[in-house]
Amino acid sequence: MTTSLSFTLIFTSLLVINLLIKFWLANRQMRHVAQHRAKVPDAFASVIDVAAHQKAADYTIAKLRLGHWDLALDTAMLVMWTLLGGLAFLDQVLIDFIGPGMWQQIALVFSFTLISAVVSLPLSYVQTFHIEQSFGFNRMTLGLWLSDMLKGGLVAAALGLPLLWLVLYLMQSGGAWWWVIAWGVLVAYQLFVMWLAPSVIMPLFNKFQPLEDATLKDRVIALMQRTGFQANGFFVMDGSRRSAHSNAFFTGLGKQKRVVFFDTLLKQLNADEMEAVLAHELGHAKLKHIPKSLLSSFAFTLVGLAGLGWLSTQTWFYEGMGIQPHLGSANDAIALLLFMMFVPLVSFVTKPWQSARSRKHEFEADAFACQHANGADLRQALLKLYQDNASTLTPDPLYVAFYHSHPPAAQRLARLTA
């Protein structure tokens, strides 16, 4: 058996295993939520009514059913691009039209990204204008939805195309250790975007107004002073323009760091609860969860680029995924795209570890909030958010272990009560 055929079998096996595990986990979640739909868990019976509990169950199941279609479409597109020759065909069409060289490679990545985005549009439309709409969460108009996509595409092109050119140039001319230089570039790029986002990128999509509630602002300032935290202002974002869901978050780096509240959150919570939620978010910052996550991401990126550097020189890597590499011109863009399609099949095994680490961080941030605000207020705020966002109270434990970045409601509120 040739090396390329062996790799085809490995690739196909990983694809099938990923598909089966994801379908199995989603079906477990659907069954578990449906089985517990009729009765509110005892721990929540006094604060959440049956109608709200059943709405959360129905919302969860509806999203999972759409997720089945999304998973099937992603798998079909992956097979089409690779084993059925879609990427090879697109590559040859662009060579015939543009000729080999850097512009052709950039056009290949751009065309691949554009086609993939267009194919995903129908399911995105259903998610927004059917599921979110039917459960009372969607506030977007069709025009705003299209505008967001257009602006998002333009921002991605403005930021991403120069980076793509630089990475492809390094792959072609950077020598055997090009991936080390590329890693440094990607780290700097990610930090730059995080710094730029609050003042330049995010205002393209949402309006940010200074927090005007004087009482709440005084409490927020007092909380930040006693926790030793500084931020460049407190802002309210018009999240209600798009969705009834709510949130609060930190964004930015250094002096660009901001505290942002969704306007929907201000309507749902009182001042005590808002302070507790902010204390939780401050916990993430003070406990350095974001830097820790960034460092992990940077480490995985370095390992991934090293893998790409090696695989891009192996003929069997291309042939095993349905591509005949060029002999007289560069294969860098093809290698990059194939690697981006292959890595998720391998990295899926790390998903439970990533989710467990994130849940641990959430528990730690809750504990921090209880030290610097009122734990009972945080518990009450979370109860309101679970209900208002239609979050299921009865998730399947194994599904939680794989996917949930936040602890299940019962575990989280039990710790807060204790």
C-alpha positions as CSV (number, residue, x, y, z in Angstrom):
1,M,0.0,0.0,0.0
2,T,1.4,3.4,-1.0
3,T,2.0,6.1,1.5
4,S,-0.6,8.4,-0.2
5,L,-3.2,5.7,-0.1
6,S,-2.5,5.0,3.6
7,F,-3.0,8.7,4.3
8,T,-6.2,8.7,2.4
9,L,-7.5,5.9,4.7
10,I,-6.3,7.8,7.7
11,F,-8.0,11.0,6.5
12,T,-11.2,9.2,5.6
13,S,-11.3,7.3,8.9
14,L,-10.8,10.5,10.9
15,L,-13.6,12.1,8.9
16,V,-16.0,9.3,9.6
17,I,-15.1,9.0,13.3
18,N,-15.6,12.8,13.7
19,L,-18.9,12.7,12.0
20,L,-20.2,9.8,14.0
21,I,-19.0,11.1,17.4
22,K,-20.5,14.6,16.7
23,F,-23.9,13.1,15.6
24,W,-23.9,10.8,18.6
25,L,-23.2,13.5,21.0
26,A,-25.8,15.8,19.5
27,N,-28.4,13.0,19.6
28,R,-27.6,12.3,23.2
29,Q,-28.1,15.9,24.1
30,M,-31.4,16.1,22.2
31,R,-32.7,12.9,24.0
32,H,-31.6,14.1,27.4
33,V,-33.1,17.5,27.1
34,A,-36.4,16.0,25.6
35,Q,-36.6,13.5,28.5
36,H,-36.4,16.2,31.1
37,R,-38.6,18.7,29.2
38,A,-41.8,18.1,31.2
39,K,-40.5,18.9,34.7
40,V,-38.4,21.8,36.0
41,P,-35.4,20.4,38.1
42,D,-36.2,20.7,41.8
43,A,-33.3,23.2,42.4
44,F,-35.0,25.6,40.0
45,A,-38.7,24.9,40.6
46,S,-39.3,27.9,42.8
47,V,-37.8,30.4,40.3
48,I,-38.3,29.1,36.8
49,D,-41.7,28.1,35.6
50,V,-42.5,25.1,33.3
51,A,-43.2,27.3,30.3
52,A,-39.7,28.9,30.4
53,H,-38.1,25.5,31.0
54,Q,-39.9,24.0,28.0
55,K,-39.0,27.0,25.8
56,A,-35.3,26.4,26.7
57,A,-35.6,22.7,25.9
58,D,-37.3,23.4,22.5
59,Y,-34.8,26.1,21.7
60,T,-31.9,23.7,22.4
61,I,-33.4,20.9,20.4
62,A,-34.1,23.2,17.4
63,K,-30.5,24.4,17.3
64,L,-29.2,20.9,17.5
65,R,-31.4,19.8,14.6
66,L,-30.1,22.6,12.5
67,G,-26.6,21.6,13.7
68,H,-27.2,18.1,12.1
69,W,-27.6,19.8,8.7
70,D,-24.6,22.0,9.3
71,L,-22.5,19.1,10.2
72,A,-23.7,17.1,7.2
73,L,-23.0,20.1,4.9
74,D,-19.5,20.7,6.3
75,T,-18.7,17.0,5.8
76,A,-20.0,17.0,2.3
77,M,-18.0,20.2,1.4
78,L,-14.9,18.7,2.9
79,V,-15.2,15.6,0.7
80,M,-16.0,17.7,-2.3
81,W,-13.0,20.0,-1.8
82,T,-10.6,17.1,-1.3
83,L,-11.3,13.5,-2.4
84,L,-13.8,14.6,-5.1
85,G,-11.3,17.1,-6.6
86,G,-13.0,20.4,-6.0
87,L,-9.9,22.2,-4.8
88,A,-7.8,20.8,-7.6
89,F,-10.4,21.9,-10.1
90,L,-10.6,25.4,-8.7
91,D,-6.8,25.6,-8.6
92,Q,-6.5,24.7,-12.2
93,V,-9.2,27.1,-13.3
94,L,-7.3,30.0,-11.6
95,I,-4.0,28.9,-13.1
96,D,-5.6,28.9,-16.5
97,F,-7.1,32.4,-15.9
98,I,-4.3,34.1,-13.9
99,G,-1.2,32.0,-14.4
100,P,0.9,30.5,-11.7
101,G,2.4,32.7,-9.0
102,M,1.6,34.6,-5.9
103,W,-1.6,36.2,-7.2
104,Q,-3.0,32.9,-8.2
105,Q,-2.3,31.5,-4.8
106,I,-4.0,34.4,-3.1
107,A,-6.9,34.1,-5.4
108,L,-7.2,30.4,-4.6
109,V,-7.5,31.0,-0.8
110,F,-9.9,33.9,-1.4
111,S,-12.1,31.9,-3.8
112,F,-12.1,28.9,-1.4
113,T,-13.2,31.2,1.5
114,L,-15.8,33.0,-0.6
115,I,-17.4,29.8,-1.9
116,S,-17.5,28.2,1.6
117,A,-19.1,31.3,3.0
118,V,-21.8,31.4,0.2
119,V,-22.6,27.7,0.8
120,S,-23.1,28.3,4.5
121,L,-25.5,31.3,3.9
122,P,-28.8,29.3,3.8
123,L,-28.2,27.7,7.2
124,S,-27.1,31.0,8.6
125,Y,-30.4,32.5,7.3
126,V,-32.4,29.7,8.9
127,Q,-30.6,30.1,12.2
128,T,-31.3,33.9,12.3
129,F,-34.7,34.2,10.7
130,H,-36.3,30.9,11.7
131,I,-34.9,29.6,14.9
132,E,-33.9,32.8,16.6
133,Q,-37.0,34.6,15.2
134,S,-39.4,31.9,16.3
135,F,-38.1,31.9,19.9
136,G,-38.3,35.7,20.1
137,F,-34.5,36.4,20.1
138,N,-33.9,37.9,16.6
139,R,-34.0,41.6,16.2
140,M,-32.2,41.8,12.9
141,T,-33.7,42.9,9.6
142,L,-32.6,41.2,6.4
143,G,-30.8,44.4,5.4
144,L,-28.8,44.5,8.6
145,W,-28.0,40.8,8.2
146,L,-26.7,41.4,4.7
147,S,-24.9,44.6,5.8
148,D,-23.1,42.7,8.6
149,M,-21.9,40.1,6.2
150,L,-20.7,42.6,3.7
151,K,-18.8,44.7,6.3
152,G,-17.5,41.5,7.9
153,G,-16.1,40.3,4.6
154,L,-14.5,43.7,3.9
155,V,-12.9,43.8,7.3
156,A,-11.6,40.2,6.9
157,A,-10.2,41.0,3.5
158,A,-8.5,44.2,4.7
159,L,-6.9,42.5,7.6
160,G,-6.5,39.1,6.2
161,L,-5.2,39.5,2.7
162,P,-1.9,41.2,3.7
163,L,-1.4,38.5,6.3
164,L,-2.1,35.8,3.8
165,W,0.4,37.3,1.3
166,L,3.1,37.5,4.0
167,V,2.5,33.9,5.2
168,L,2.6,32.6,1.6
169,Y,5.8,34.6,0.9
170,L,7.4,33.1,4.0
171,M,6.4,29.6,2.9
172,Q,8.0,30.2,-0.5
173,S,11.1,32.2,0.5
174,G,11.6,31.9,4.2
175,G,13.7,28.7,4.2
176,A,13.3,25.5,6.2
177,W,12.4,27.5,9.4
178,W,9.8,29.8,7.7
179,W,7.2,28.5,10.1
180,V,9.0,30.0,13.1
181,I,8.9,33.5,11.5
182,A,5.3,33.0,10.4
183,W,4.4,32.1,14.0
184,G,5.9,35.4,15.2
185,V,3.9,37.2,12.6
186,L,0.7,35.5,13.5
187,V,1.2,36.2,17.2
188,A,1.8,39.9,16.5
189,Y,-1.2,40.0,14.2
190,Q,-3.5,38.5,16.8
191,L,-2.4,40.9,19.5
192,F,-2.7,43.9,17.0
193,V,-6.3,42.9,16.1
194,M,-7.2,42.6,19.8
195,W,-5.8,46.0,20.4
196,L,-7.5,47.5,17.4
197,A,-10.9,45.9,17.8
198,P,-12.5,48.1,20.5
199,S,-11.8,51.4,18.8
200,V,-11.9,50.5,15.1
201,I,-13.5,47.2,14.3
202,M,-16.3,46.8,16.7
203,P,-17.8,50.3,16.2
204,L,-18.3,49.3,12.5
205,F,-21.0,46.9,13.7
206,N,-22.4,48.3,16.9
207,K,-22.8,51.6,18.6
208,F,-21.0,52.1,21.9
209,Q,-22.3,54.8,24.3
210,P,-20.6,55.7,27.6
211,L,-22.5,54.3,30.6
212,E,-24.9,57.0,31.8
213,D,-26.4,55.4,34.9
214,A,-24.6,57.4,37.5
215,T,-25.4,55.0,40.4
216,L,-24.3,51.9,38.5
217,K,-21.2,53.7,37.2
218,D,-20.2,54.7,40.8
219,R,-20.6,51.1,41.9
220,V,-18.6,49.8,39.0
221,I,-15.8,52.2,39.7
222,A,-15.8,51.3,43.4
223,L,-15.7,47.6,42.5
224,M,-12.8,48.1,40.1
225,Q,-10.9,50.2,42.6
226,R,-11.1,47.5,45.3
227,T,-10.1,44.8,42.9
228,G,-7.2,46.9,41.5
229,F,-8.4,46.9,38.0
230,Q,-8.3,49.7,35.4
231,A,-10.2,50.1,32.1
232,N,-10.5,52.8,29.5
233,G,-14.1,53.6,30.2
234,F,-17.5,51.8,30.6
235,F,-19.7,51.4,27.5
236,V,-23.1,50.2,26.6
237,M,-23.5,48.3,23.3
238,D,-26.7,48.3,21.3
239,G,-26.9,44.5,21.3
240,S,-30.7,44.8,21.2
241,R,-30.4,45.9,17.6
242,R,-29.6,42.3,16.6
243,S,-30.7,40.0,19.4
244,A,-32.5,39.7,22.7
245,H,-29.6,37.8,24.2
246,S,-27.5,39.6,26.7
247,N,-23.9,39.7,27.9
248,A,-21.1,41.7,29.4
249,F,-17.4,41.5,28.5
250,F,-13.9,43.0,28.5
251,T,-12.3,43.8,25.2
252,G,-9.0,45.2,24.1
253,L,-5.4,45.3,25.3
254,G,-3.5,47.8,27.4
255,K,-5.0,51.3,27.4
256,Q,-7.6,50.1,24.9
257,K,-9.2,47.8,27.5
258,R,-12.9,48.5,28.0
259,V,-15.8,47.2,30.0
260,V,-18.9,46.7,27.7
261,F,-22.5,45.9,28.8
262,F,-25.2,44.9,26.4
263,D,-28.1,47.3,26.6
264,T,-30.3,44.2,27.0
265,L,-28.4,43.2,30.2
266,L,-29.1,46.6,31.7
267,K,-32.8,46.0,31.3
268,Q,-32.7,42.5,32.7
269,L,-30.6,43.0,35.9
270,N,-30.7,45.4,38.8
271,A,-27.6,47.3,40.0
272,D,-26.7,44.6,42.6
273,E,-26.8,41.9,40.0
274,M,-24.9,44.0,37.4
275,E,-22.1,44.5,40.0
276,A,-21.9,40.8,40.6
277,V,-21.8,40.0,36.9
278,L,-19.0,42.5,36.4
279,A,-17.1,41.1,39.4
280,H,-17.2,37.7,37.6
281,E,-15.8,39.3,34.4
282,L,-13.2,41.0,36.5
283,G,-12.3,37.7,37.9
284,H,-11.3,36.4,34.4
285,A,-9.0,39.4,34.0
286,K,-7.5,39.3,37.5
287,L,-6.9,35.6,37.4
288,K,-5.2,36.0,34.0
289,H,-7.5,33.6,32.2
290,I,-7.3,35.5,28.9
291,P,-3.4,35.6,28.8
292,K,-3.4,31.9,29.7
293,S,-5.8,31.1,26.9
294,L,-3.7,33.2,24.5
295,L,-0.5,31.4,25.5
296,S,-2.2,28.0,24.9
297,S,-3.4,29.3,21.6
298,F,0.0,30.5,20.6
299,A,1.6,27.2,21.6
300,F,-0.9,25.2,19.5
301,T,-0.3,27.6,16.6
302,L,3.4,27.0,16.8
303,V,2.9,23.2,16.8
304,G,0.5,23.5,13.9
305,L,2.8,25.6,11.8
306,A,5.6,23.2,12.4
307,G,3.3,20.4,11.2
308,L,2.4,22.4,8.2
309,G,6.1,23.1,7.5
310,W,6.7,19.4,7.4
311,L,3.5,18.2,5.6
312,S,3.9,20.8,2.9
313,T,7.0,19.0,1.7
314,Q,5.4,15.6,1.6
315,T,3.9,14.5,-1.7
316,W,1.7,11.9,0.0
317,F,0.0,14.7,2.0
318,Y,-1.4,16.2,-1.2
319,E,-2.2,13.0,-3.0
320,G,-3.8,11.5,0.1
321,M,-6.3,14.3,0.2
322,G,-7.0,14.2,-3.6
323,I,-4.6,16.8,-4.9
324,Q,-1.8,16.3,-7.4
325,P,0.9,18.8,-6.4
326,H,2.5,21.1,-9.0
327,L,6.0,20.2,-10.2
328,G,6.9,23.5,-11.7
329,S,5.1,26.0,-9.4
330,A,4.4,26.6,-5.7
331,N,1.9,24.5,-3.7
332,D,1.9,26.7,-0.7
333,A,-1.7,27.9,-0.9
334,I,-2.9,24.3,-1.5
335,A,-0.9,23.0,1.4
336,L,-2.3,25.8,3.6
337,L,-5.9,25.0,2.7
338,L,-5.5,21.2,3.0
339,F,-3.9,21.7,6.4
340,M,-6.8,23.9,7.5
341,M,-9.2,21.2,6.5
342,F,-7.2,18.3,8.1
343,V,-6.3,19.9,11.5
344,P,-9.9,20.0,12.9
345,L,-10.2,16.3,12.4
346,V,-7.2,15.7,14.6
347,S,-7.7,18.5,17.1
348,F,-11.2,17.4,18.0
349,V,-9.7,15.0,20.5
350,T,-8.5,18.1,22.5
351,K,-12.0,19.5,22.7
352,P,-12.9,17.9,26.1
353,W,-9.7,19.3,27.6
354,Q,-10.3,22.8,26.3
355,S,-13.9,22.8,27.5
356,A,-12.9,21.5,31.0
357,R,-10.3,24.2,31.3
358,S,-12.8,26.9,30.3
359,R,-15.3,25.5,32.9
360,K,-12.6,25.6,35.5
361,H,-12.0,29.2,34.7
362,E,-15.7,30.0,35.1
363,F,-15.8,28.4,38.5
364,E,-12.7,30.5,39.5
365,A,-14.3,33.7,38.2
366,D,-17.4,32.9,40.2
367,A,-15.4,32.4,43.4
368,F,-13.6,35.8,42.7
369,A,-17.0,37.5,42.3
370,C,-18.2,36.0,45.6
371,Q,-15.1,37.6,47.3
372,H,-15.7,41.0,45.9
373,A,-19.4,41.2,45.4
374,N,-22.5,39.4,46.7
375,G,-22.7,35.7,45.7
376,A,-26.4,35.7,46.1
377,D,-26.7,38.5,43.6
378,L,-24.6,36.6,41.1
379,R,-26.8,33.6,41.6
380,Q,-29.9,35.6,41.0
381,A,-28.4,37.3,37.9
382,L,-27.5,33.9,36.4
383,L,-31.0,32.6,37.0
384,K,-32.4,35.5,35.1
385,L,-29.9,35.1,32.3
386,Y,-30.6,31.3,32.0
387,Q,-34.2,32.1,31.7
388,D,-34.0,35.1,29.4
389,N,-31.5,33.4,27.1
390,A,-33.4,30.1,27.1
391,S,-30.4,28.1,28.3
392,T,-31.3,24.5,29.1
393,L,-31.1,23.4,32.7
394,T,-30.8,19.7,31.9
395,P,-27.9,19.2,29.5
396,D,-26.4,15.7,28.8
397,P,-23.3,15.3,31.0
398,L,-21.2,13.8,28.2
399,Y,-22.2,16.6,25.8
400,V,-21.2,19.1,28.5
401,A,-17.8,17.4,28.8
402,F,-17.1,17.8,25.1
403,Y,-18.6,21.2,24.3
404,H,-19.7,23.4,27.1
405,S,-17.3,26.2,28.0
406,H,-19.5,27.1,31.0
407,P,-20.5,24.7,33.8
408,P,-24.1,23.4,33.8
409,A,-26.5,25.6,35.7
410,A,-27.1,23.1,38.5
411,Q,-23.4,22.7,39.2
412,R,-22.7,26.4,39.0
413,L,-25.5,27.6,41.2
414,A,-24.8,24.8,43.7
415,R,-21.3,26.1,44.2
416,L,-22.6,29.6,44.5
417,T,-25.1,28.5,47.1
418,A,-22.4,26.6,49.0
